[in-house]
Amino acid sequence: MQGKRVLLGVSGSIAAYLSCELARSLIKAGSLVQVVMTDGAQQFISPLTMQTLTGRPVIRGLFDEVKQWNVEHVGAAQWADVFVVAPATANVMAKFANGLADDSLSAIFLACDKPKVLAPAMNTTMYDHPATRANEALLRERGCLIVEPQIGLLACGDTGRGKLADMDLIVQFIAFALQEEKPLKGLSVLVTAGPTREEIDPVRYITNHSSGRMGYAIAYAAWLLGAQVTLVSGPVSLKPLGVCRTIAVTSSAEMAEAVRREGKEAQMIIKAAAVADYTPVSRSPQKIKKKEGDFSLNMTRTSDILAELGNNKQDGQVIVGFAAETQDLQENATRKMLSKNVDLLAANDLTSEGSGFGTPTNQLLLLWPDGRRKDLGLLLKEEAAKELLLAAFAIWQEKNT
């Protein structure tokens, strides 16, 4: 998002006040934001507010004079890298679909040949009306990305679909629109993330320190690169990814079942979850009371999901594993890669600063069965995720060409 030029259209919905938050989020991400407001939008929020947030005069009336702005009024469409309308009312969507250009927003929409992202917000009945649904379908067909509204309590007092999508989700769609190269387009990718919990009794369980950040970063990066992503997630405190299908699991057995079911159709599987190696032989139905003396717990091995995937690969399928180690990184990771029969393994040393569970960064060592290796160095997990995916995609190309 750094340095990208975002043209932000705001139309006359009560949700217009949320566009201030969106503009601020984009600016924090390093984007340049130019706001276009309809007359209706100006009834809900002041252009001065947007001008203050963005540092740029707001485009309002179609024939208003623009002062002290280095981009020509009509040239806004060419200035932008992406055109976002949030909120998009039923009225502006109808204008866009039918080619009307009677105000600045609709005129610039017609003149702009850059990627477009629309986030509808309106009353449920208006959104469900056949005319609105037809307009949205036509706009999708013409290449617009639609960030579907949420179900929730609306300003009119109704509860239903029509609430403006979460700001983070809109930003994610903007990032997708700005991602010009999508090498994974059409590929089905399955990602596992997070820890598992193995219950001892109704109040206790065994788990690990995995936060799920690496797996979520991989799932998001795969979506940005064009893949159809399914995320199998253990219990995490991360915000849900609204851009991919997510299957929530708790135990290692549940994760194994989900991966077996979903993995059959996946062209690429990246197993980044930290699955428990052992689980209690039995779960107490009641809380185990504290007693004098020591307490012992009988444990049994869980299913080896990665080995099962590696030994039952579909034709052309790519399996990527992870190895988190605290000593002899390359030796232990290589042994795991070969024993699990995976196509690529990403190893990281948990004792290295900035690498491992819960950190925003990671230092991955990529290993191939033919002996190749690549140290990615210390990167943000989002950056490491993209490098990992591109390496996995190269393997997929070798297998499928």
One Martini backbone bead per residue (centre of mass of N, CA, C, O) as a GRO file, in nm:
protein
  401
    1MET     BB    1   0.051   0.067  -0.008
    2GLN     BB    2   0.294   0.220  -0.059
    3GLY     BB    3   0.227   0.507  -0.255
    4LYS     BB    4  -0.060   0.472  -0.312
    5ARG     BB    5  -0.344   0.579  -0.512
    6VAL     BB    6  -0.648   0.678  -0.355
    7LEU     BB    7  -0.980   0.682  -0.459
    8LEU     BB    8  -1.239   0.817  -0.246
    9GLY     BB    9  -1.569   0.733  -0.234
   10VAL     BB   10  -1.861   0.920  -0.106
   11SER     BB   11  -2.181   0.844  -0.001
   12GLY     BB   12  -2.534   0.873   0.107
   13SER     BB   13  -2.460   0.743   0.408
   14ILE     BB   14  -2.438   0.681   0.738
   15ALA     BB   15  -2.155   0.526   0.678
   16ALA     BB   16  -1.969   0.774   0.609
   17TYR     BB   17  -1.810   0.797   0.879
   18LEU     BB   18  -1.626   0.541   0.815
   19SER     BB   19  -1.444   0.673   0.593
   20CYS     BB   20  -1.250   0.806   0.788
   21GLU     BB   21  -1.119   0.545   0.885
   22LEU     BB   22  -1.027   0.450   0.609
   23ALA     BB   23  -0.845   0.687   0.538
   24ARG     BB   24  -0.658   0.651   0.782
   25SER     BB   25  -0.563   0.362   0.719
   26LEU     BB   26  -0.434   0.428   0.444
   27ILE     BB   27  -0.230   0.636   0.548
   28LYS     BB   28  -0.085   0.446   0.750
   29ALA     BB   29  -0.004   0.255   0.493
   30GLY     BB   30   0.105   0.495   0.273
   31SER     BB   31  -0.121   0.637   0.134
   32LEU     BB   32  -0.286   0.821  -0.110
   33VAL     BB   33  -0.572   1.045  -0.054
   34GLN     BB   34  -0.870   1.097  -0.253
   35VAL     BB   35  -1.170   1.273  -0.218
   36VAL     BB   36  -1.515   1.191  -0.302
   37MET     BB   37  -1.827   1.380  -0.281
   38THR     BB   38  -2.141   1.380  -0.233
   39ASP     BB   39  -2.411   1.550  -0.137
   40GLY     BB   40  -2.507   1.334   0.063
   41ALA     BB   41  -2.241   1.299   0.223
   42GLN     BB   42  -2.239   1.608   0.325
   43GLN     BB   43  -2.479   1.550   0.534
   44PHE     BB   44  -2.288   1.366   0.731
   45ILE     BB   45  -2.009   1.495   0.633
   46SER     BB   46  -1.734   1.690   0.625
   47PRO     BB   47  -1.501   1.797   0.406
   48LEU     BB   48  -1.304   1.901   0.622
   49THR     BB   49  -1.244   1.632   0.749
   50MET     BB   50  -1.110   1.503   0.497
   51GLN     BB   51  -0.899   1.721   0.450
   52THR     BB   52  -0.755   1.680   0.721
   53LEU     BB   53  -0.685   1.375   0.689
   54THR     BB   54  -0.544   1.404   0.380
   55GLY     BB   55  -0.446   1.700   0.270
   56ARG     BB   56  -0.703   1.736   0.067
   57PRO     BB   57  -0.911   1.843  -0.140
   58VAL     BB   58  -1.239   1.804  -0.205
   59ILE     BB   59  -1.444   1.647  -0.422
   60ARG     BB   60  -1.756   1.759  -0.543
   61GLY     BB   61  -1.859   1.926  -0.759
   62LEU     BB   62  -1.844   1.913  -1.102
   63PHE     BB   63  -1.793   2.260  -1.114
   64ASP     BB   64  -1.585   2.298  -0.918
   65GLU     BB   65  -1.329   2.469  -0.787
   66VAL     BB   66  -0.985   2.386  -0.773
   67LYS     BB   67  -0.753   2.447  -0.511
   68GLN     BB   68  -0.445   2.364  -0.445
   69TRP     BB   69  -0.402   2.132  -0.682
   70ASN     BB   70  -0.194   1.904  -0.877
   71VAL     BB   71  -0.467   1.777  -0.976
   72GLU     BB   72  -0.683   1.748  -1.194
   73HIS     BB   73  -1.008   1.712  -1.175
   74VAL     BB   74  -1.045   1.518  -1.430
   75GLY     BB   75  -0.760   1.359  -1.353
   76ALA     BB   76  -0.828   1.161  -1.118
   77ALA     BB   77  -0.856   0.893  -1.274
   78GLN     BB   78  -0.544   0.892  -1.359
   79TRP     BB   79  -0.412   0.917  -1.073
   80ALA     BB   80  -0.511   0.652  -0.992
   81ASP     BB   81  -0.478   0.309  -0.877
   82VAL     BB   82  -0.756   0.325  -0.713
   83PHE     BB   83  -1.118   0.274  -0.681
   84VAL     BB   84  -1.316   0.375  -0.401
   85VAL     BB   85  -1.645   0.284  -0.260
   86ALA     BB   86  -1.714   0.415   0.079
   87PRO     BB   87  -2.002   0.411   0.056
   88ALA     BB   88  -2.241   0.224  -0.145
   89THR     BB   89  -2.518   0.299  -0.286
   90ALA     BB   90  -2.787   0.228  -0.472
   91ASN     BB   91  -2.764   0.481  -0.647
   92VAL     BB   92  -2.461   0.460  -0.742
   93MET     BB   93  -2.485   0.174  -0.858
   94ALA     BB   94  -2.689   0.254  -1.074
   95LYS     BB   95  -2.511   0.456  -1.217
   96PHE     BB   96  -2.274   0.272  -1.284
   97ALA     BB   97  -2.439   0.053  -1.444
   98ASN     BB   98  -2.576   0.297  -1.646
   99GLY     BB   99  -2.370   0.547  -1.711
  100LEU     BB  100  -2.383   0.778  -1.526
  101ALA     BB  101  -2.284   1.160  -1.513
  102ASP     BB  102  -2.407   1.389  -1.267
  103ASP     BB  103  -2.133   1.366  -1.106
  104SER     BB  104  -1.826   1.325  -0.988
  105LEU     BB  105  -1.833   1.025  -0.917
  106SER     BB  106  -1.960   0.913  -1.185
  107ALA     BB  107  -1.762   1.048  -1.382
  108ILE     BB  108  -1.501   0.917  -1.271
  109PHE     BB  109  -1.587   0.625  -1.302
  110LEU     BB  110  -1.598   0.635  -1.616
  111ALA     BB  111  -1.289   0.749  -1.649
  112CYS     BB  112  -1.194   0.495  -1.498
  113ASP     BB  113  -0.936   0.221  -1.558
  114LYS     BB  114  -0.916   0.121  -1.278
  115PRO     BB  115  -0.946  -0.036  -1.012
  116LYS     BB  116  -1.251  -0.152  -0.839
  117VAL     BB  117  -1.411  -0.071  -0.517
  118LEU     BB  118  -1.710  -0.193  -0.352
  119ALA     BB  119  -1.910  -0.080  -0.054
  120PRO     BB  120  -2.196  -0.159   0.050
  121ALA     BB  121  -2.478   0.049   0.195
  122MET     BB  122  -2.796  -0.056   0.336
  123ASN     BB  123  -3.090  -0.154   0.326
  124THR     BB  124  -3.201  -0.469   0.300
  125THR     BB  125  -3.427  -0.429   0.088
  126MET     BB  126  -3.252  -0.272  -0.110
  127TYR     BB  127  -3.034  -0.494  -0.149
  128ASP     BB  128  -3.259  -0.722  -0.237
  129HIS     BB  129  -3.332  -0.591  -0.476
  130PRO     BB  130  -3.334  -0.670  -0.804
  131ALA     BB  131  -3.190  -0.413  -0.903
  132THR     BB  132  -2.942  -0.426  -0.716
  133ARG     BB  133  -2.852  -0.712  -0.789
  134ALA     BB  134  -2.813  -0.650  -1.092
  135ASN     BB  135  -2.605  -0.425  -1.061
  136GLU     BB  136  -2.393  -0.589  -0.912
  137ALA     BB  137  -2.355  -0.808  -1.126
  138LEU     BB  138  -2.261  -0.613  -1.349
  139LEU     BB  139  -2.014  -0.499  -1.197
  140ARG     BB  140  -1.868  -0.766  -1.170
  141GLU     BB  141  -1.853  -0.830  -1.475
  142ARG     BB  142  -1.674  -0.550  -1.511
  143GLY     BB  143  -1.457  -0.588  -1.244
  144CYS     BB  144  -1.572  -0.538  -0.977
  145LEU     BB  145  -1.518  -0.517  -0.639
  146ILE     BB  146  -1.709  -0.675  -0.378
  147VAL     BB  147  -1.790  -0.572  -0.048
  148GLU     BB  148  -1.978  -0.725   0.144
  149PRO     BB  149  -2.212  -0.689   0.355
  150GLN     BB  150  -2.328  -0.701   0.667
  151ILE     BB  151  -2.473  -0.842   0.944
  152GLY     BB  152  -2.702  -0.615   1.118
  153LEU     BB  153  -2.753  -0.325   1.271
  154LEU     BB  154  -2.940  -0.067   1.153
  155ALA     BB  155  -3.031   0.262   1.139
  156CYS     BB  156  -3.347   0.183   1.094
  157GLY     BB  157  -3.362  -0.098   1.295
  158ASP     BB  158  -3.280  -0.315   1.133
  159THR     BB  159  -3.200  -0.666   1.067
  160GLY     BB  160  -2.927  -0.720   0.837
  161ARG     BB  161  -2.821  -0.686   0.527
  162GLY     BB  162  -2.603  -0.362   0.496
  163LYS     BB  163  -2.352  -0.340   0.646
  164LEU     BB  164  -2.064  -0.219   0.653
  165ALA     BB  165  -1.777  -0.328   0.613
  166ASP     BB  166  -1.497  -0.395   0.737
  167MET     BB  167  -1.215  -0.212   0.717
  168ASP     BB  168  -1.006  -0.439   0.685
  169LEU     BB  169  -1.149  -0.572   0.442
  170ILE     BB  170  -1.132  -0.334   0.248
  171VAL     BB  171  -0.825  -0.315   0.250
  172GLN     BB  172  -0.780  -0.599   0.135
  173PHE     BB  173  -0.919  -0.540  -0.137
  174ILE     BB  174  -0.731  -0.315  -0.220
  175ALA     BB  175  -0.475  -0.487  -0.223
  176PHE     BB  176  -0.580  -0.680  -0.441
  177ALA     BB  177  -0.619  -0.464  -0.664
  178LEU     BB  178  -0.299  -0.383  -0.652
  179GLN     BB  179  -0.235  -0.675  -0.736
  180GLU     BB  180  -0.115  -0.749  -1.038
  181GLU     BB  181   0.013  -1.019  -0.960
  182LYS     BB  182  -0.148  -1.364  -1.010
  183PRO     BB  183  -0.011  -1.671  -1.011
  184LEU     BB  184  -0.253  -1.825  -0.829
  185LYS     BB  185  -0.472  -1.825  -1.022
  186GLY     BB  186  -0.712  -2.087  -0.946
  187LEU     BB  187  -0.587  -2.196  -0.705
  188SER     BB  188  -0.596  -2.445  -0.454
  189VAL     BB  189  -0.556  -2.355  -0.105
  190LEU     BB  190  -0.420  -2.510   0.188
  191VAL     BB  191  -0.429  -2.393   0.532
  192THR     BB  192  -0.255  -2.414   0.835
  193ALA     BB  193  -0.324  -2.296   1.181
  194GLY     BB  194  -0.201  -2.296   1.476
  195PRO     BB  195  -0.313  -2.457   1.741
  196THR     BB  196  -0.382  -2.710   1.974
  197ARG     BB  197  -0.628  -2.881   2.185
  198GLU     BB  198  -0.588  -3.104   2.467
  199GLU     BB  199  -0.802  -3.255   2.666
  200ILE     BB  200  -0.842  -3.341   3.012
  201ASP     BB  201  -1.078  -3.148   3.094
  202PRO     BB  202  -1.316  -2.896   3.119
  203VAL     BB  203  -1.045  -2.689   3.216
  204ARG     BB  204  -0.816  -2.854   3.062
  205TYR     BB  205  -0.510  -2.819   2.859
  206ILE     BB  206  -0.303  -2.887   2.578
  207THR     BB  207  -0.043  -2.678   2.440
  208ASN     BB  208   0.091  -2.395   2.263
  209HIS     BB  209   0.256  -2.088   2.132
  210SER     BB  210   0.088  -2.056   1.895
  211SER     BB  211  -0.069  -1.782   1.704
  212GLY     BB  212  -0.102  -1.802   1.363
  213ARG     BB  213   0.044  -1.577   1.191
  214MET     BB  214   0.177  -1.738   0.963
  215GLY     BB  215  -0.075  -1.880   0.846
  216TYR     BB  216  -0.236  -1.618   0.792
  217ALA     BB  217  -0.027  -1.491   0.604
  218ILE     BB  218  -0.045  -1.713   0.390
  219ALA     BB  219  -0.345  -1.696   0.325
  220TYR     BB  220  -0.342  -1.398   0.239
  221ALA     BB  221  -0.120  -1.414   0.020
  222ALA     BB  222  -0.267  -1.621  -0.157
  223TRP     BB  223  -0.505  -1.435  -0.219
  224LEU     BB  224  -0.343  -1.200  -0.344
  225LEU     BB  225  -0.229  -1.418  -0.572
  226GLY     BB  226  -0.534  -1.569  -0.650
  227ALA     BB  227  -0.633  -1.771  -0.459
  228GLN     BB  228  -0.817  -2.041  -0.329
  229VAL     BB  229  -0.892  -2.031   0.018
  230THR     BB  230  -0.825  -2.261   0.288
  231LEU     BB  231  -0.869  -2.235   0.646
  232VAL     BB  232  -0.719  -2.417   0.912
  233SER     BB  233  -0.806  -2.333   1.250
  234GLY     BB  234  -0.704  -2.283   1.537
  235PRO     BB  235  -0.692  -2.140   1.840
  236VAL     BB  236  -0.722  -1.785   1.819
  237SER     BB  237  -0.672  -1.411   1.849
  238LEU     BB  238  -0.730  -1.347   1.571
  239LYS     BB  239  -0.848  -1.199   1.310
  240PRO     BB  240  -1.053  -1.274   1.083
  241LEU     BB  241  -1.058  -1.389   0.758
  242GLY     BB  242  -1.267  -1.255   0.498
  243VAL     BB  243  -1.114  -1.388   0.218
  244CYS     BB  244  -1.167  -1.679   0.341
  245ARG     BB  245  -1.213  -1.999   0.409
  246THR     BB  246  -1.305  -2.105   0.743
  247ILE     BB  247  -1.188  -2.366   0.970
  248ALA     BB  248  -1.273  -2.450   1.288
  249VAL     BB  249  -1.055  -2.582   1.538
  250THR     BB  250  -0.905  -2.767   1.817
  251SER     BB  251  -0.802  -3.043   1.764
  252SER     BB  252  -0.608  -3.275   1.609
  253ALA     BB  253  -0.843  -3.447   1.506
  254GLU     BB  254  -0.996  -3.215   1.366
  255MET     BB  255  -0.768  -3.134   1.178
  256ALA     BB  256  -0.732  -3.401   1.032
  257GLU     BB  257  -1.019  -3.420   0.919
  258ALA     BB  258  -1.014  -3.155   0.757
  259VAL     BB  259  -0.767  -3.219   0.578
  260ARG     BB  260  -0.874  -3.475   0.446
  261ARG     BB  261  -1.122  -3.341   0.318
  262GLU     BB  262  -0.980  -3.081   0.176
  263GLY     BB  263  -0.714  -3.209   0.039
  264LYS     BB  264  -0.827  -3.351  -0.219
  265GLU     BB  265  -0.868  -3.053  -0.384
  266ALA     BB  266  -0.588  -2.955  -0.336
  267GLN     BB  267  -0.295  -2.819  -0.494
  268MET     BB  268  -0.213  -2.677  -0.214
  269ILE     BB  269  -0.025  -2.750   0.091
  270ILE     BB  270   0.005  -2.563   0.407
  271LYS     BB  271   0.164  -2.666   0.711
  272ALA     BB  272   0.160  -2.430   0.989
  273ALA     BB  273   0.073  -2.587   1.213
  274ALA     BB  274   0.076  -2.665   1.574
  275VAL     BB  275   0.062  -2.985   1.640
  276ALA     BB  276   0.000  -3.214   1.852
  277ASP     BB  277   0.173  -3.513   1.942
  278TYR     BB  278  -0.009  -3.530   2.205
  279THR     BB  279  -0.272  -3.712   2.386
  280PRO     BB  280  -0.495  -3.801   2.587
  281VAL     BB  281  -0.633  -4.104   2.636
  282SER     BB  282  -0.829  -3.948   2.838
  283ARG     BB  283  -1.128  -3.777   2.930
  284SER     BB  284  -1.253  -3.604   3.178
  285PRO     BB  285  -1.584  -3.521   3.264
  286GLN     BB  286  -1.440  -3.406   3.515
  287LYS     BB  287  -1.292  -3.233   3.735
  288ILE     BB  288  -0.978  -3.253   3.853
  289LYS     BB  289  -0.880  -3.303   4.165
  290LYS     BB  290  -0.690  -3.206   4.411
  291LYS     BB  291  -0.404  -3.382   4.539
  292GLU     BB  292  -0.195  -3.562   4.689
  293GLY     BB  293   0.073  -3.547   4.512
  294ASP     BB  294   0.121  -3.671   4.218
  295PHE     BB  295   0.065  -3.629   3.857
  296SER     BB  296  -0.051  -3.835   3.593
  297LEU     BB  297  -0.035  -3.870   3.223
  298ASN     BB  298  -0.174  -4.034   2.965
  299MET     BB  299  -0.027  -4.074   2.640
  300THR     BB  300  -0.083  -4.021   2.285
  301ARG     BB  301  -0.051  -4.032   1.964
  302THR     BB  302  -0.095  -3.850   1.697
  303SER     BB  303  -0.160  -3.764   1.399
  304ASP     BB  304   0.036  -3.752   1.098
  305ILE     BB  305  -0.043  -3.526   0.876
  306LEU     BB  306   0.207  -3.476   0.695
  307ALA     BB  307   0.268  -3.774   0.625
  308GLU     BB  308  -0.006  -3.834   0.502
  309LEU     BB  309   0.019  -3.628   0.274
  310GLY     BB  310   0.297  -3.721   0.151
  311ASN     BB  311   0.190  -4.035   0.106
  312ASN     BB  312  -0.096  -3.899  -0.051
  313LYS     BB  313  -0.047  -3.767  -0.317
  314GLN     BB  314  -0.156  -3.594  -0.562
  315ASP     BB  315  -0.156  -3.515  -0.871
  316GLY     BB  316   0.041  -3.220  -0.865
  317GLN     BB  317   0.080  -3.190  -0.573
  318VAL     BB  318   0.163  -2.960  -0.301
  319ILE     BB  319   0.382  -3.001  -0.015
  320VAL     BB  320   0.405  -2.805   0.289
  321GLY     BB  321   0.630  -2.763   0.555
  322PHE     BB  322   0.709  -2.738   0.909
  323ALA     BB  323   0.998  -2.637   1.127
  324ALA     BB  324   1.041  -2.620   1.475
  325GLU     BB  325   1.348  -2.527   1.629
  326THR     BB  326   1.634  -2.542   1.887
  327GLN     BB  327   1.822  -2.744   1.712
  328ASP     BB  328   1.966  -2.844   1.442
  329LEU     BB  329   1.804  -2.731   1.199
  330GLN     BB  330   1.889  -2.867   0.926
  331GLU     BB  331   1.895  -3.161   1.018
  332ASN     BB  332   1.603  -3.187   1.130
  333ALA     BB  333   1.453  -3.074   0.880
  334THR     BB  334   1.555  -3.280   0.672
  335ARG     BB  335   1.443  -3.529   0.810
  336LYS     BB  336   1.148  -3.441   0.794
  337MET     BB  337   1.119  -3.401   0.491
  338LEU     BB  338   1.187  -3.699   0.408
  339SER     BB  339   0.984  -3.856   0.599
  340LYS     BB  340   0.721  -3.687   0.478
  341ASN     BB  341   0.730  -3.625   0.168
  342VAL     BB  342   0.798  -3.332   0.081
  343ASP     BB  343   0.852  -3.046  -0.136
  344LEU     BB  344   0.865  -2.841   0.116
  345LEU     BB  345   1.062  -2.669   0.375
  346ALA     BB  346   1.004  -2.469   0.670
  347ALA     BB  347   1.251  -2.331   0.877
  348ASN     BB  348   1.284  -2.254   1.238
  349ASP     BB  349   1.445  -2.078   1.501
  350LEU     BB  350   1.330  -2.021   1.821
  351THR     BB  351   1.611  -1.880   1.932
  352SER     BB  352   1.576  -1.659   1.740
  353GLU     BB  353   1.553  -1.340   1.687
  354GLY     BB  354   1.231  -1.286   1.552
  355SER     BB  355   1.158  -1.601   1.583
  356GLY     BB  356   0.837  -1.736   1.578
  357PHE     BB  357   0.623  -1.712   1.821
  358GLY     BB  358   0.427  -1.406   1.807
  359THR     BB  359   0.580  -1.270   1.588
  360PRO     BB  360   0.611  -1.046   1.310
  361THR     BB  361   0.854  -1.229   1.254
  362ASN     BB  362   1.079  -1.425   1.031
  363GLN     BB  363   1.320  -1.711   0.981
  364LEU     BB  364   1.352  -1.878   0.687
  365LEU     BB  365   1.430  -2.215   0.581
  366LEU     BB  366   1.460  -2.348   0.270
  367LEU     BB  367   1.377  -2.689   0.164
  368TRP     BB  368   1.487  -2.937  -0.063
  369PRO     BB  369   1.515  -3.266  -0.166
  370ASP     BB  370   1.775  -3.187  -0.367
  371GLY     BB  371   1.940  -2.969  -0.154
  372ARG     BB  372   1.821  -2.714  -0.154
  373ARG     BB  373   1.866  -2.369  -0.034
  374LYS     BB  374   1.696  -2.089   0.155
  375ASP     BB  375   1.760  -1.783   0.308
  376LEU     BB  376   1.537  -1.525   0.395
  377GLY     BB  377   1.556  -1.406   0.650
  378LEU     BB  378   1.447  -1.128   0.812
  379LEU     BB  379   1.089  -1.109   0.815
  380LEU     BB  380   0.799  -1.046   0.759
  381LYS     BB  381   0.547  -1.267   0.747
  382GLU     BB  382   0.425  -1.157   0.482
  383GLU     BB  383   0.692  -1.181   0.319
  384ALA     BB  384   0.754  -1.479   0.372
  385ALA     BB  385   0.494  -1.590   0.251
  386LYS     BB  386   0.546  -1.505  -0.043
  387GLU     BB  387   0.811  -1.660  -0.084
  388LEU     BB  388   0.696  -1.939  -0.026
  389LEU     BB  389   0.475  -1.941  -0.249
  390LEU     BB  390   0.664  -1.906  -0.493
  391ALA     BB  391   0.820  -2.167  -0.441
  392ALA     BB  392   0.571  -2.356  -0.458
  393PHE     BB  393   0.482  -2.270  -0.745
  394ALA     BB  394   0.731  -2.374  -0.895
  395ILE     BB  395   0.669  -2.668  -0.831
  396TRP     BB  396   0.393  -2.680  -0.962
  397GLN     BB  397   0.493  -2.620  -1.248
  398GLU     BB  398   0.678  -2.869  -1.276
  399LYS     BB  399   0.435  -3.078  -1.233
  400ASN     BB  400   0.219  -2.913  -1.460
  401THR     BB  401   0.420  -2.903  -1.752
   0.00000   0.00000   0.00000
